[in-house]
Amino acid sequence: MYSRILVPTDGSATATQGLSEAITLARDLKSTLVLLYVVNEYPLMMEMAAAINYADHGDTFAS
């Protein structure tokens, strides 16, 4: 039915369980697995952007 199965993962327990299911399915269907590892490159920038309200700091950030 499926010749290729895309399996995205981020290393979490949920993704690992999904990979296990995909392996079983691919074995039964004689399919090829295509793995995609997802990486969040900017976690610190996203957290800081949500924590700082520049309007509250007035001219502190002005050059």
Biotite code that builds the C-alpha atoms (Angstrom):
import biotite.structure as struc

atoms = struc.array([
    struc.Atom([0.000, 0.000, 0.000], chain_id="A", res_id=1, res_name="MET", atom_name="CA", element="C"),
    struc.Atom([2.739, 2.494, 1.001], chain_id="A", res_id=2, res_name="TYR", atom_name="CA", element="C"),
    struc.Atom([6.140, 2.328, -0.659], chain_id="A", res_id=3, res_name="SER", atom_name="CA", element="C"),
    struc.Atom([7.686, 5.051, 1.559], chain_id="A", res_id=4, res_name="ARG", atom_name="CA", element="C"),
    struc.Atom([6.728, 6.253, 5.025], chain_id="A", res_id=5, res_name="ILE", atom_name="CA", element="C"),
    struc.Atom([7.917, 9.644, 6.336], chain_id="A", res_id=6, res_name="LEU", atom_name="CA", element="C"),
    struc.Atom([8.619, 9.600, 10.087], chain_id="A", res_id=7, res_name="VAL", atom_name="CA", element="C"),
    struc.Atom([9.373, 12.979, 11.696], chain_id="A", res_id=8, res_name="PRO", atom_name="CA", element="C"),
    struc.Atom([11.017, 12.805, 15.129], chain_id="A", res_id=9, res_name="THR", atom_name="CA", element="C"),
    struc.Atom([12.385, 15.191, 17.735], chain_id="A", res_id=10, res_name="ASP", atom_name="CA", element="C"),
    struc.Atom([13.749, 12.600, 20.146], chain_id="A", res_id=11, res_name="GLY", atom_name="CA", element="C"),
    struc.Atom([10.760, 12.774, 22.499], chain_id="A", res_id=12, res_name="SER", atom_name="CA", element="C"),
    struc.Atom([9.093, 9.699, 23.990], chain_id="A", res_id=13, res_name="ALA", atom_name="CA", element="C"),
    struc.Atom([6.003, 10.275, 21.839], chain_id="A", res_id=14, res_name="THR", atom_name="CA", element="C"),
    struc.Atom([8.067, 10.493, 18.656], chain_id="A", res_id=15, res_name="ALA", atom_name="CA", element="C"),
    struc.Atom([9.971, 7.340, 19.627], chain_id="A", res_id=16, res_name="THR", atom_name="CA", element="C"),
    struc.Atom([6.674, 5.479, 20.016], chain_id="A", res_id=17, res_name="GLN", atom_name="CA", element="C"),
    struc.Atom([5.593, 6.756, 16.594], chain_id="A", res_id=18, res_name="GLY", atom_name="CA", element="C"),
    struc.Atom([8.864, 5.520, 15.096], chain_id="A", res_id=19, res_name="LEU", atom_name="CA", element="C"),
    struc.Atom([8.272, 2.094, 16.625], chain_id="A", res_id=20, res_name="SER", atom_name="CA", element="C"),
    struc.Atom([4.814, 1.955, 15.027], chain_id="A", res_id=21, res_name="GLU", atom_name="CA", element="C"),
    struc.Atom([6.235, 3.102, 11.682], chain_id="A", res_id=22, res_name="ALA", atom_name="CA", element="C"),
    struc.Atom([8.901, 0.375, 11.800], chain_id="A", res_id=23, res_name="ILE", atom_name="CA", element="C"),
    struc.Atom([6.232, -2.267, 12.390], chain_id="A", res_id=24, res_name="THR", atom_name="CA", element="C"),
    struc.Atom([4.088, -0.914, 9.544], chain_id="A", res_id=25, res_name="LEU", atom_name="CA", element="C"),
    struc.Atom([7.052, -0.674, 7.162], chain_id="A", res_id=26, res_name="ALA", atom_name="CA", element="C"),
    struc.Atom([8.107, -4.225, 7.968], chain_id="A", res_id=27, res_name="ARG", atom_name="CA", element="C"),
    struc.Atom([4.607, -5.570, 7.295], chain_id="A", res_id=28, res_name="ASP", atom_name="CA", element="C"),
    struc.Atom([4.217, -3.607, 4.049], chain_id="A", res_id=29, res_name="LEU", atom_name="CA", element="C"),
    struc.Atom([7.854, -4.008, 2.931], chain_id="A", res_id=30, res_name="LYS", atom_name="CA", element="C"),
    struc.Atom([8.105, -0.203, 2.760], chain_id="A", res_id=31, res_name="SER", atom_name="CA", element="C"),
    struc.Atom([11.037, 2.171, 3.087], chain_id="A", res_id=32, res_name="THR", atom_name="CA", element="C"),
    struc.Atom([11.232, 4.539, 6.056], chain_id="A", res_id=33, res_name="LEU", atom_name="CA", element="C"),
    struc.Atom([12.324, 8.122, 5.494], chain_id="A", res_id=34, res_name="VAL", atom_name="CA", element="C"),
    struc.Atom([13.323, 9.724, 8.818], chain_id="A", res_id=35, res_name="LEU", atom_name="CA", element="C"),
    struc.Atom([13.190, 13.456, 9.463], chain_id="A", res_id=36, res_name="LEU", atom_name="CA", element="C"),
    struc.Atom([14.849, 14.753, 12.625], chain_id="A", res_id=37, res_name="TYR", atom_name="CA", element="C"),
    struc.Atom([13.338, 18.048, 13.767], chain_id="A", res_id=38, res_name="VAL", atom_name="CA", element="C"),
    struc.Atom([15.563, 20.592, 15.560], chain_id="A", res_id=39, res_name="VAL", atom_name="CA", element="C"),
    struc.Atom([14.496, 23.868, 17.152], chain_id="A", res_id=40, res_name="ASN", atom_name="CA", element="C"),
    struc.Atom([17.438, 26.223, 16.510], chain_id="A", res_id=41, res_name="GLU", atom_name="CA", element="C"),
    struc.Atom([16.081, 29.285, 18.313], chain_id="A", res_id=42, res_name="TYR", atom_name="CA", element="C"),
    struc.Atom([14.515, 28.203, 21.614], chain_id="A", res_id=43, res_name="PRO", atom_name="CA", element="C"),
    struc.Atom([16.281, 30.897, 23.667], chain_id="A", res_id=44, res_name="LEU", atom_name="CA", element="C"),
    struc.Atom([15.335, 33.718, 21.303], chain_id="A", res_id=45, res_name="MET", atom_name="CA", element="C"),
    struc.Atom([11.692, 32.681, 21.346], chain_id="A", res_id=46, res_name="MET", atom_name="CA", element="C"),
    struc.Atom([11.591, 32.518, 25.142], chain_id="A", res_id=47, res_name="GLU", atom_name="CA", element="C"),
    struc.Atom([13.247, 35.936, 25.529], chain_id="A", res_id=48, res_name="MET", atom_name="CA", element="C"),
    struc.Atom([10.948, 37.561, 22.982], chain_id="A", res_id=49, res_name="ALA", atom_name="CA", element="C"),
    struc.Atom([7.935, 36.522, 25.019], chain_id="A", res_id=50, res_name="ALA", atom_name="CA", element="C"),
    struc.Atom([9.468, 37.679, 28.339], chain_id="A", res_id=51, res_name="ALA", atom_name="CA", element="C"),
    struc.Atom([10.573, 41.224, 27.435], chain_id="A", res_id=52, res_name="ILE", atom_name="CA", element="C"),
    struc.Atom([8.189, 44.094, 26.879], chain_id="A", res_id=53, res_name="ASN", atom_name="CA", element="C"),
    struc.Atom([10.340, 46.836, 25.350], chain_id="A", res_id=54, res_name="TYR", atom_name="CA", element="C"),
    struc.Atom([7.697, 49.529, 25.955], chain_id="A", res_id=55, res_name="ALA", atom_name="CA", element="C"),
    struc.Atom([8.109, 49.052, 29.725], chain_id="A", res_id=56, res_name="ASP", atom_name="CA", element="C"),
    struc.Atom([11.825, 49.924, 29.510], chain_id="A", res_id=57, res_name="HIS", atom_name="CA", element="C"),
    struc.Atom([11.474, 53.308, 27.823], chain_id="A", res_id=58, res_name="GLY", atom_name="CA", element="C"),
    struc.Atom([14.792, 54.527, 26.380], chain_id="A", res_id=59, res_name="ASP", atom_name="CA", element="C"),
    struc.Atom([16.859, 51.725, 27.929], chain_id="A", res_id=60, res_name="THR", atom_name="CA", element="C"),
    struc.Atom([17.213, 49.992, 24.557], chain_id="A", res_id=61, res_name="PHE", atom_name="CA", element="C"),
    struc.Atom([17.646, 53.157, 22.454], chain_id="A", res_id=62, res_name="ALA", atom_name="CA", element="C"),
    struc.Atom([21.049, 53.684, 20.857], chain_id="A", res_id=63, res_name="SER", atom_name="CA", element="C"),
])
